[in-house]
């Protein structure tokens, strides 16, 4: 999966470089991952319209908001055991407390897993004695 994302990003970079050449000095470089032709930011209405179309195609409710993807991403990363500090940096939160406070529901799952892992270690230690 990560290799797929890396491939997509590399392909997009090649397309961007071609646009830079085509537009020359008129290319507006905002250091964006995705942009309109010529480098400018995407129009939020077009992004929302496309997002709603993708929701329908996926059979998901239209009540899902674009920002919900960010929340889902963070929750899945934490539940997968990714270090909260890494999730903080990935999301761009300035303070770890923002990440920890927002995703406490996912962290509760991690606490249970941590307790289970500790119990296994303790049980293993008893068997070795």
Protein Blocks (a to p, Z undefined) as FASTA:
>chain_A
ZZmmmmmmmmmmmmmmmmmmmnmmmlccehiabdcehhiacdfklmmmmmmmmmmmnopa
fkbcfklmmmmmmmmmmmnopafklmmmmnopablklmmmmmmmmmmmmmmmmmmmmmmm
mmmmmmmZZ
